[in-house]
Amino acid sequence: MLRHLNNLLILLRLRRASPWNPRTPLDWLLASPLQWLTSLLYRHVLLPLRGRPFHPPSSRWRRRRPIRVVCLSDTHNLVPDHRSPTTAIPDGDLLIHCGDLTVGGTPAEIQRQVDWLRGLGHRWKVVVGGNHDSWLDERVRTRTGEEEGGEEEEEEGGEVDWTGIEYLCDRAVELEFEGGRRLNVYGFGAVPRCGEGFAFQYDRDKHPWRGRVPEETDVLVTHTPPAYHLDLGLGCAGLLDEVWRVKPKLHVFGHVHYGHGKEAVYYDECQRAYESLMARPAAGPLRDLVSVARWRDAFNVLWYGVASILWKWIMLGPGTNNGALMVNASLMYGNSGRLRNPAIVVDL
């Protein structure tokens, strides 16, 4: 009976059909109204009132111009329409693709996407693999074309020409830009397990992130999101711990299509309280009412958030933030098969 009722609610779009879809208001109410209201307050009130997390160098007084970073992910064999002002890839100094270049992950599919990226005009191009890019992971590299017959040897022995592109797989690179500015970029496409036959997967309780990212990293590129940030609840808590340790100025990822967007992070008590509340298992509205720990987290989000806003605008003034930015750069809009999300541009 309950299953049929749930299916009806899904049919009426009152509940989500998949964890990869955003929660509906009814989903939130049944899971945790306190988490819902606090997340709305945190993301749509407190963070915007704090202003921009950082300001890029001003060429007027530092004689340096910003480094323009163009972020994209999850193109899945498609190329954005360059004629559309929404989907055209903007110019910039550094282009980052966070993986899932393909659907089937064959060398031929990967090469077509690489050739497209190579043809763009950005000085530097950085790519990590995603779970769909199976050929890039030697552990799951399998014969393709077996069902058709006669093509497996060609695909199995295929290669990808990365000329002009920095492919990062648990590797860091230092990039130099006009004016002598440099960025340390680290990339790794590992993701929590999400299905059979995918690349770069790991069990959540055996994540590979602890101590892995170099401390000097300015830009972190992963395929999976960290937990509780632009992730629909599907991100990795182990990666979040590593991000707290390193505190990169920019963290770019994809994987969760509906998480597309950007979010300021400050690595402070307000963010700690928010993540603590969101980490608590959703147990329904009754648990919210009686849980002292949940209410304490929610109160701390408000308390520390308001305090940080007052401190900034009364004591420090504009342009004083020392935060960072997280970007979910998925171009694929949900599971629509269309690249409807715009690339996200960040000036560093």
C-alpha positions as CSV (number, residue, x, y, z in Angstrom):
1,M,0.0,0.0,0.0
2,L,2.7,2.4,1.0
3,R,4.7,1.6,-2.1
4,H,1.7,2.3,-4.4
5,L,1.1,5.6,-2.6
6,N,4.8,6.5,-3.0
7,N,4.6,5.7,-6.7
8,L,1.6,7.9,-7.0
9,L,3.3,10.8,-5.3
10,I,6.3,10.3,-7.7
11,L,3.9,10.3,-10.7
12,L,2.4,13.5,-9.4
13,R,5.9,14.9,-8.9
14,L,5.3,15.4,-5.3
15,R,8.3,13.1,-4.5
16,R,11.5,12.6,-6.3
17,A,11.9,9.5,-8.4
18,S,15.7,9.1,-7.7
19,P,18.3,10.3,-5.2
20,W,19.9,12.0,-8.3
21,N,17.0,14.3,-8.5
22,P,16.5,17.3,-6.2
23,R,14.3,16.7,-3.1
24,T,10.8,18.1,-3.4
25,P,9.3,20.1,-0.5
26,L,7.4,16.9,0.5
27,D,10.6,14.9,0.5
28,W,12.2,17.5,2.8
29,L,9.2,17.6,5.2
30,L,9.2,13.8,5.5
31,A,13.0,13.7,6.0
32,S,13.9,16.7,8.1
33,P,12.1,20.1,8.0
34,L,14.9,21.5,10.2
35,Q,17.6,20.5,7.8
36,W,15.5,22.0,4.9
37,L,14.9,25.3,6.6
38,T,18.4,25.7,7.8
39,S,19.9,24.9,4.4
40,L,17.6,27.5,2.9
41,L,18.7,30.1,5.5
42,Y,22.4,29.2,5.0
43,R,22.5,29.1,1.2
44,H,20.1,31.9,0.3
45,V,20.4,34.3,3.2
46,L,23.6,34.0,5.2
47,L,26.1,33.3,2.4
48,P,24.8,36.0,0.1
49,L,24.9,38.6,2.9
50,R,28.6,37.8,3.5
51,G,29.3,39.0,0.0
52,R,31.8,37.6,-2.4
53,P,34.1,35.0,-0.8
54,F,37.2,36.7,-2.3
55,H,38.2,39.4,-4.7
56,P,40.6,38.7,-7.6
57,P,43.7,40.8,-7.8
58,S,43.1,44.3,-9.2
59,S,45.2,45.2,-12.2
60,R,44.9,48.9,-11.1
61,W,46.8,48.6,-7.8
62,R,48.6,45.3,-8.1
63,R,49.5,45.4,-11.7
64,R,48.1,42.0,-12.2
65,R,45.0,40.9,-13.9
66,P,42.8,38.1,-12.7
67,I,43.2,34.5,-14.0
68,R,39.9,33.6,-15.6
69,V,38.9,30.0,-15.0
70,V,36.2,28.4,-17.1
71,C,34.6,25.3,-15.4
72,L,32.7,22.5,-17.1
73,S,31.9,18.9,-16.5
74,D,29.6,16.0,-17.5
75,T,29.4,16.6,-21.3
76,H,28.7,12.9,-22.0
77,N,29.8,12.9,-25.7
78,L,28.1,16.1,-26.4
79,V,29.5,19.5,-27.5
80,P,27.7,22.7,-26.3
81,D,26.1,24.8,-28.9
82,H,28.6,27.7,-29.6
83,R,25.8,29.8,-31.1
84,S,23.8,30.0,-27.9
85,P,24.7,32.7,-25.4
86,T,23.8,30.3,-22.6
87,T,25.8,27.2,-23.6
88,A,28.7,28.7,-25.5
89,I,32.0,28.2,-23.7
90,P,33.4,31.5,-22.6
91,D,37.0,32.6,-23.2
92,G,39.5,32.4,-20.4
93,D,42.9,31.5,-19.3
94,L,42.3,28.0,-17.8
95,L,39.6,25.5,-18.9
96,I,38.7,22.8,-16.4
97,H,36.7,19.7,-17.3
98,C,35.8,17.6,-14.3
99,G,35.1,14.3,-16.0
100,D,32.3,12.2,-17.6
101,L,33.4,13.3,-21.0
102,T,31.6,10.3,-22.4
103,V,28.8,7.8,-21.9
104,G,30.5,4.5,-22.8
105,G,34.0,5.5,-22.0
106,T,35.7,4.1,-25.1
107,P,39.0,5.5,-26.4
108,A,37.2,6.8,-29.5
109,E,34.6,8.6,-27.4
110,I,37.2,10.1,-25.2
111,Q,39.3,11.2,-28.1
112,R,36.4,13.1,-29.7
113,Q,35.9,15.1,-26.6
114,V,39.6,15.7,-26.1
115,D,39.8,17.0,-29.7
116,W,37.0,19.4,-29.1
117,L,38.6,20.7,-25.9
118,R,41.9,21.0,-27.7
119,G,40.3,23.3,-30.3
120,L,39.2,25.8,-27.7
121,G,41.3,28.9,-27.2
122,H,42.2,28.7,-23.5
123,R,45.9,28.8,-22.7
124,W,45.7,25.8,-20.3
125,K,43.3,22.9,-20.3
126,V,42.9,20.5,-17.4
127,V,40.9,17.3,-17.4
128,V,40.1,14.6,-14.9
129,G,38.2,11.4,-15.7
130,G,34.7,10.6,-14.5
131,N,33.0,7.3,-13.6
132,H,31.6,7.1,-17.2
133,D,35.1,7.4,-18.7
134,S,35.9,3.7,-18.0
135,W,38.8,3.3,-20.4
136,L,40.8,5.7,-18.4
137,D,40.8,3.4,-15.3
138,E,43.0,0.5,-15.9
139,R,41.3,-1.6,-13.3
140,V,38.0,-1.6,-15.2
141,R,39.3,-1.1,-18.7
142,T,37.3,-3.7,-20.6
143,R,36.9,-4.8,-24.2
144,T,34.3,-2.7,-26.1
145,G,32.6,-3.9,-29.1
146,E,32.6,-7.6,-28.0
147,E,28.9,-7.8,-28.6
148,E,29.4,-6.6,-32.2
149,G,32.4,-8.8,-32.7
150,G,35.7,-8.0,-34.5
151,E,36.3,-4.6,-32.8
152,E,37.6,-5.6,-29.4
153,E,41.2,-5.6,-30.3
154,E,41.1,-2.1,-31.8
155,E,39.3,-0.7,-28.8
156,E,41.3,-2.5,-26.2
157,G,44.6,-1.4,-27.7
158,G,43.4,2.2,-28.4
159,E,45.2,5.2,-27.1
160,V,44.1,8.8,-26.3
161,D,46.2,11.7,-27.6
162,W,46.3,14.3,-24.7
163,T,48.6,16.7,-26.6
164,G,47.8,20.3,-25.4
165,I,45.8,19.1,-22.4
166,E,46.9,18.3,-18.8
167,Y,45.2,15.0,-17.9
168,L,45.3,14.7,-14.1
169,C,44.8,11.4,-12.4
170,D,46.0,11.7,-8.8
171,R,48.5,14.2,-10.1
172,A,49.4,17.9,-9.5
173,V,50.6,20.5,-12.0
174,E,51.9,24.1,-11.6
175,L,50.6,26.4,-14.4
176,E,52.1,29.8,-15.2
177,F,50.0,32.6,-16.6
178,E,50.5,36.1,-18.0
179,G,52.3,38.4,-15.6
180,G,54.1,35.5,-13.9
181,R,51.2,34.3,-11.7
182,R,51.0,30.6,-11.0
183,L,48.4,28.2,-9.9
184,N,48.9,24.8,-8.3
185,V,46.2,22.4,-9.6
186,Y,45.6,18.9,-8.4
187,G,43.1,16.5,-10.0
188,F,41.7,13.1,-9.3
189,G,38.4,11.6,-10.7
190,A,37.7,9.1,-7.9
191,V,34.0,8.7,-6.9
192,P,32.0,6.8,-4.2
193,R,30.7,3.6,-5.6
194,C,27.6,4.2,-7.8
195,G,27.1,1.2,-10.0
196,E,28.8,-1.7,-11.8
197,G,31.5,-1.2,-14.5
198,F,32.2,2.4,-13.7
199,A,35.7,3.9,-13.4
200,F,37.6,5.2,-10.4
201,Q,35.1,3.9,-7.8
202,Y,35.7,3.4,-4.1
203,D,33.7,2.3,-1.0
204,R,32.7,5.3,1.1
205,D,34.2,3.8,4.3
206,K,37.5,3.2,2.4
207,H,37.9,6.5,0.7
208,P,41.3,7.4,-0.9
209,W,41.4,11.1,0.1
210,R,43.1,11.2,3.5
211,G,46.4,13.1,3.1
212,R,46.3,12.8,-0.7
213,V,45.9,16.4,-1.9
214,P,49.1,18.5,-1.7
215,E,48.8,21.3,0.8
216,E,49.9,24.0,-1.7
217,T,46.9,23.2,-4.0
218,D,45.2,26.4,-5.2
219,V,42.6,24.7,-7.4
220,L,41.3,21.2,-6.6
221,V,39.6,19.3,-9.5
222,T,37.5,16.2,-8.6
223,H,34.6,14.4,-10.3
224,T,32.7,13.8,-7.1
225,P,31.4,16.7,-4.9
226,P,32.3,16.9,-1.3
227,A,29.5,16.1,1.1
228,Y,26.7,18.7,1.8
229,H,27.8,21.1,-0.9
230,L,26.0,21.1,-4.3
231,D,25.7,17.4,-4.0
232,L,22.0,16.4,-3.3
233,G,23.3,14.4,-0.4
234,L,25.5,12.2,-2.7
235,G,28.9,13.8,-2.0
236,C,31.9,12.3,-0.2
237,A,32.4,13.0,3.5
238,G,36.0,11.8,3.2
239,L,36.7,14.3,0.5
240,L,35.1,17.1,2.6
241,D,37.6,16.3,5.4
242,E,40.5,16.6,3.0
243,V,39.2,19.9,1.6
244,W,39.0,21.3,5.2
245,R,42.7,20.3,5.6
246,V,43.9,21.9,2.4
247,K,41.4,24.7,2.0
248,P,41.9,25.3,-1.8
249,K,40.8,28.7,-3.1
250,L,38.7,26.9,-5.8
251,H,37.2,23.4,-5.8
252,V,35.6,22.3,-9.0
253,F,33.6,19.1,-9.5
254,G,30.5,17.6,-11.3
255,H,28.9,14.2,-11.2
256,V,25.6,15.3,-9.6
257,H,24.0,17.1,-12.6
258,Y,21.2,18.8,-10.6
259,G,23.8,20.2,-8.2
260,H,25.0,22.7,-10.8
261,G,26.0,26.0,-9.4
262,K,28.6,27.7,-7.1
263,E,28.7,28.2,-3.3
264,A,31.0,30.2,-1.1
265,V,32.9,28.4,1.7
266,Y,34.7,29.9,4.6
267,Y,35.9,26.9,6.7
268,D,34.6,28.5,9.9
269,E,32.2,27.7,12.8
270,C,29.1,28.5,10.8
271,Q,30.1,26.1,8.0
272,R,31.0,23.5,10.6
273,A,27.6,23.7,12.2
274,Y,25.8,23.5,8.9
275,E,27.8,20.4,7.8
276,S,27.2,18.8,11.2
277,L,23.4,19.3,10.9
278,M,23.3,18.0,7.3
279,A,25.4,15.0,8.3
280,R,22.8,13.8,10.8
281,P,20.6,11.0,9.4
282,A,17.2,12.3,8.3
283,A,14.7,10.7,10.6
284,G,11.5,12.6,10.1
285,P,9.9,15.7,11.7
286,L,9.3,14.1,15.1
287,R,13.0,13.5,15.6
288,D,13.7,17.1,14.6
289,L,11.3,18.3,17.4
290,V,13.0,16.3,20.2
291,S,16.7,16.3,19.1
292,V,18.7,18.7,21.2
293,A,21.8,18.1,19.0
294,R,19.9,19.0,15.8
295,W,18.5,22.2,17.3
296,R,22.0,23.1,18.6
297,D,23.5,22.8,15.2
298,A,20.7,24.8,13.6
299,F,21.1,27.6,16.2
300,N,24.8,27.6,15.7
301,V,24.4,28.1,12.0
302,L,22.2,31.2,12.7
303,W,24.4,32.5,15.5
304,Y,27.8,32.2,13.8
305,G,26.3,33.3,10.5
306,V,24.9,36.5,11.9
307,A,28.0,37.2,13.9
308,S,30.2,36.8,10.8
309,I,28.0,39.1,8.8
310,L,28.1,41.8,11.5
311,W,31.8,41.5,12.0
312,K,32.4,41.9,8.3
313,W,30.2,44.8,7.5
314,I,30.6,46.8,10.8
315,M,34.3,46.0,11.7
316,L,36.0,45.1,8.5
317,G,34.0,46.5,5.5
318,P,33.8,45.5,1.9
319,G,36.4,43.4,0.2
320,T,37.7,41.7,3.4
321,N,36.4,38.2,2.9
322,N,39.0,35.4,2.9
323,G,36.9,32.5,1.7
324,A,36.9,30.1,-1.1
325,L,34.5,28.8,-3.8
326,M,33.0,25.4,-4.6
327,V,31.7,24.9,-8.2
328,N,29.5,22.1,-9.5
329,A,30.2,22.6,-13.2
330,S,27.9,19.9,-14.7
331,L,26.7,21.0,-18.1
332,M,24.2,18.2,-18.5
333,Y,20.8,19.2,-17.2
334,G,19.6,16.3,-15.1
335,N,19.2,13.2,-17.2
336,S,17.7,15.2,-20.1
337,G,20.5,14.3,-22.5
338,R,21.0,18.0,-23.2
339,L,23.8,20.4,-22.2
340,R,21.5,23.2,-20.9
341,N,23.6,24.3,-17.9
342,P,26.1,27.1,-18.6
343,A,29.8,26.9,-18.0
344,I,30.8,28.7,-14.7
345,V,33.4,31.4,-14.8
346,V,35.6,32.2,-11.8
347,D,38.2,35.0,-11.6
348,L,41.1,34.2,-9.4
